[in-house]
Amino acid sequence: MRNYCFLAIMILTLQASAQTFPSEVWHRGKVVLMDNREHKGLVKYDLETDIVQVNNENTISTFSSKKVLYFEIFDESVDSFRQFYALPFTVSPGYETPILFEVLHEGRPLSLLAREAITTETVPQYSYYWGRNNFLSRYKLIYEFYFFSEKMGVRRYTMKKRELLDLMGRKSSEVRKFINDNNLRVDRRRDLERITAYYNSLWDT
């Protein structure tokens, strides 16, 4: 029985370490450079290094975010197209450089963007045999969210409701009511997409 429990724990650990994330695989897509040249093929991206690769007939080309206008992939894990743009962002005081952002909702006056990263978390794993909690390390995909407008450029969002409502300016009372009426969370991706779309719709009326 002891060997069986140890084997089960090992299998769970291997499953966690073997998990594959979208940035680790090749996707059908295209990359458009700043000079409007287009490269089609299998596309792989790395937002931590802001690098995009294109595999066209086993020839791999690598581009930094400074050369990329945008790229598009079809992500089979979510059965959907995804678009990423290279936009100027202040990475340190006095230093601005293009980095890659995924477009979650594109609109006016506000667009919702995101950057993803892979992190490690430790979770308790209860063992009936040992009568105590073991701890299992696993990889997790996390997102940082940003807002973009022509007036302010790209601004990082820190998941605070007050900050979000300040960003909505004179439409904040209507947005607050929309959030409350629909039980939306200001730190969840799908809810942020709905909130941003609603805010933009207020300018059309």
C-alpha positions as CSV (number, residue, x, y, z in Angstrom):
1,M,0.0,0.0,0.0
2,R,2.9,2.4,0.9
3,N,4.4,1.9,-2.6
4,Y,1.0,2.5,-4.2
5,C,0.5,5.8,-2.5
6,F,4.1,6.9,-3.4
7,L,3.4,6.0,-7.0
8,A,0.1,8.0,-7.0
9,I,2.0,11.0,-5.7
10,M,4.6,10.6,-8.4
11,I,2.0,10.4,-11.1
12,L,0.4,13.6,-9.9
13,T,3.7,15.4,-9.9
14,L,4.6,14.2,-13.4
15,Q,1.2,15.3,-14.7
16,A,1.8,18.8,-13.2
17,S,5.2,19.1,-14.7
18,A,4.0,17.8,-18.1
19,Q,1.3,20.4,-18.5
20,T,1.6,22.3,-21.7
21,F,0.8,26.0,-22.0
22,P,0.0,28.0,-25.2
23,S,3.4,29.8,-25.3
24,E,5.2,26.4,-25.3
25,V,3.7,25.1,-28.6
26,W,3.6,26.1,-32.2
27,H,0.4,27.6,-33.6
28,R,-0.8,28.2,-37.2
29,G,-0.6,31.9,-37.8
30,K,1.3,34.9,-39.2
31,V,3.6,37.7,-38.1
32,V,3.5,41.2,-39.7
33,L,6.6,43.2,-39.3
34,M,7.0,47.0,-38.9
35,D,7.9,47.3,-42.6
36,N,4.6,45.4,-43.4
37,R,6.4,42.2,-44.5
38,E,4.3,39.2,-43.6
39,H,5.6,35.8,-42.5
40,K,3.1,32.9,-42.4
41,G,3.6,29.4,-40.9
42,L,3.8,28.0,-37.4
43,V,4.2,30.7,-34.8
44,K,5.6,30.4,-31.3
45,Y,5.8,33.3,-28.8
46,D,7.5,34.1,-25.6
47,L,6.1,37.2,-23.7
48,E,8.8,37.0,-21.0
49,T,11.5,37.7,-23.6
50,D,9.2,39.5,-26.1
51,I,10.3,37.2,-28.9
52,V,8.2,35.7,-31.8
53,Q,9.3,32.8,-34.0
54,V,7.9,31.6,-37.3
55,N,8.6,28.1,-38.7
56,N,8.0,28.1,-42.5
57,E,8.9,24.8,-44.1
58,N,11.4,24.0,-41.3
59,T,13.1,27.4,-41.6
60,I,12.8,29.2,-38.3
61,S,12.9,33.0,-38.2
62,T,13.1,34.9,-34.9
63,F,11.8,38.5,-34.4
64,S,12.0,40.8,-31.4
65,S,9.1,43.0,-30.4
66,K,11.0,46.0,-31.8
67,K,10.5,44.5,-35.3
68,V,7.0,43.2,-34.9
69,L,3.8,45.2,-35.7
70,Y,1.5,42.4,-34.7
71,F,1.0,38.6,-34.9
72,E,-2.0,36.4,-35.0
73,I,-2.4,32.7,-34.1
74,F,-5.1,30.1,-34.0
75,D,-5.0,28.6,-30.6
76,E,-6.5,25.1,-30.7
77,S,-6.6,24.9,-26.9
78,V,-9.4,27.5,-26.9
79,D,-10.5,27.0,-30.6
80,S,-10.1,30.7,-31.3
81,F,-7.9,33.3,-33.1
82,R,-5.7,35.4,-30.8
83,Q,-4.0,38.7,-31.7
84,F,-0.9,40.3,-30.2
85,Y,0.5,43.8,-30.9
86,A,3.8,45.4,-30.1
87,L,3.1,48.6,-28.2
88,P,5.3,51.2,-26.6
89,F,5.5,50.7,-22.8
90,T,7.5,52.4,-20.1
91,V,9.4,49.5,-18.5
92,S,11.5,51.8,-16.2
93,P,11.6,55.5,-15.5
94,G,12.6,57.3,-18.6
95,Y,12.8,54.2,-20.8
96,E,10.1,53.1,-23.2
97,T,10.3,50.2,-25.5
98,P,7.8,48.1,-27.6
99,I,6.6,44.9,-25.8
100,L,4.0,42.4,-26.8
101,F,0.4,42.5,-25.6
102,E,-2.6,40.2,-26.4
103,V,-5.7,42.1,-27.4
104,L,-8.6,40.9,-25.3
105,H,-11.1,43.6,-26.3
106,E,-10.4,46.2,-29.0
107,G,-12.5,49.3,-29.0
108,R,-12.8,53.0,-28.5
109,P,-12.1,54.8,-26.4
110,L,-10.6,51.9,-24.4
111,S,-9.0,48.5,-25.2
112,L,-8.2,45.7,-22.8
113,L,-4.8,44.0,-23.1
114,A,-3.0,41.2,-21.3
115,R,0.4,39.6,-20.9
116,E,0.7,36.0,-19.6
117,A,3.4,34.3,-17.6
118,I,4.0,30.8,-16.2
119,T,4.5,30.6,-12.5
120,T,4.8,27.8,-9.9
121,E,2.4,27.4,-7.0
122,T,2.4,24.9,-4.1
123,V,-0.9,23.3,-3.2
124,P,-1.7,20.9,-0.3
125,Q,-2.4,17.3,-1.3
126,Y,-4.1,15.2,1.4
127,S,-2.9,11.6,1.8
128,Y,-5.4,9.2,3.4
129,Y,-2.6,6.7,3.8
130,W,-0.2,9.0,5.6
131,G,-2.9,10.9,7.4
132,R,-1.5,14.3,6.6
133,N,-1.1,16.9,3.9
134,N,1.7,16.6,1.4
135,F,2.5,19.6,-0.9
136,L,2.5,19.4,-4.6
137,S,4.2,22.0,-6.9
138,R,2.5,22.8,-10.1
139,Y,2.7,25.3,-12.9
140,K,0.0,27.9,-13.4
141,L,-0.8,30.4,-16.2
142,I,-1.3,33.9,-14.8
143,Y,-2.3,37.1,-16.5
144,E,-1.5,40.8,-16.0
145,F,-4.0,43.2,-17.5
146,Y,-3.5,46.6,-19.2
147,F,-5.7,49.2,-20.7
148,F,-4.9,51.2,-23.8
149,S,-6.3,54.4,-25.2
150,E,-4.9,56.9,-27.7
151,K,-4.8,59.5,-25.0
152,M,-2.9,57.7,-22.2
153,G,-1.1,54.9,-24.1
154,V,-0.7,51.6,-22.3
155,R,-1.4,51.5,-18.6
156,R,-1.0,48.6,-16.2
157,Y,-4.1,47.6,-14.2
158,T,-3.6,46.6,-10.6
159,M,-7.0,44.8,-10.1
160,K,-8.5,47.5,-7.9
161,K,-12.1,48.6,-8.4
162,R,-11.3,52.2,-7.4
163,E,-8.6,52.4,-10.1
164,L,-10.9,50.9,-12.7
165,L,-13.7,53.3,-11.9
166,D,-11.3,56.3,-12.0
167,L,-10.3,55.1,-15.5
168,M,-13.9,55.3,-16.6
169,G,-14.1,59.0,-15.7
170,R,-17.6,60.5,-16.0
171,K,-19.0,57.1,-17.0
172,S,-18.0,55.6,-13.7
173,S,-21.4,55.6,-12.1
174,E,-22.9,53.7,-15.0
175,V,-20.1,51.2,-15.0
176,R,-20.4,50.7,-11.3
177,K,-24.1,49.9,-11.6
178,F,-23.3,47.5,-14.5
179,I,-20.8,45.7,-12.4
180,N,-23.1,45.4,-9.4
181,D,-26.2,44.4,-11.4
182,N,-24.3,41.6,-13.1
183,N,-22.2,40.5,-10.1
184,L,-19.0,41.0,-12.0
185,R,-15.5,40.8,-10.6
186,V,-12.9,43.4,-11.5
187,D,-10.0,40.9,-11.4
188,R,-11.4,38.2,-13.7
189,R,-10.6,38.2,-17.4
190,R,-14.1,37.5,-18.9
191,D,-15.7,40.0,-16.6
192,L,-13.1,42.7,-17.5
193,E,-13.9,42.1,-21.2
194,R,-17.6,42.6,-20.5
195,I,-16.9,45.8,-18.5
196,T,-14.7,47.2,-21.1
197,A,-17.2,46.5,-23.9
198,Y,-20.0,48.0,-21.9
199,Y,-17.9,51.2,-21.2
200,N,-17.2,51.6,-24.9
201,S,-20.9,51.1,-25.7
202,L,-21.7,54.1,-23.5
203,W,-19.9,56.4,-26.0
204,D,-22.1,55.2,-28.9
205,T,-25.3,56.4,-27.3
